[in-house]
């Protein structure tokens, strides 16, 4: 389920899957709090083994362009 693409305050502009297990996302977050909540949602949502992003993503308080990577679970069904 890719409903996370519509997460509040998060706009996804790039999305790619490599090796059938590594997902890369890029986009824009309205605030740092929304970005951190989005990361937590991805980490606890059951689709990913892990999600990470560079600390540079959270230096700003608002208007954040971000990148992140995640490792899909084997049974994610993508």
Secondary structure as GFF3:
##gff-version 3
##sequence-region A 1 78
A	DSSP	three_ten_helix	3	6	.	.	.	ID=ss1
A	DSSP	beta_strand	10	18	.	.	.	ID=ss2
A	DSSP	beta_strand	22	31	.	.	.	ID=ss3
A	DSSP	alpha_helix	32	44	.	.	.	ID=ss4
A	DSSP	beta_strand	48	52	.	.	.	ID=ss5
A	DSSP	three_ten_helix	55	58	.	.	.	ID=ss6
A	DSSP	beta_strand	62	72	.	.	.	ID=ss7
###
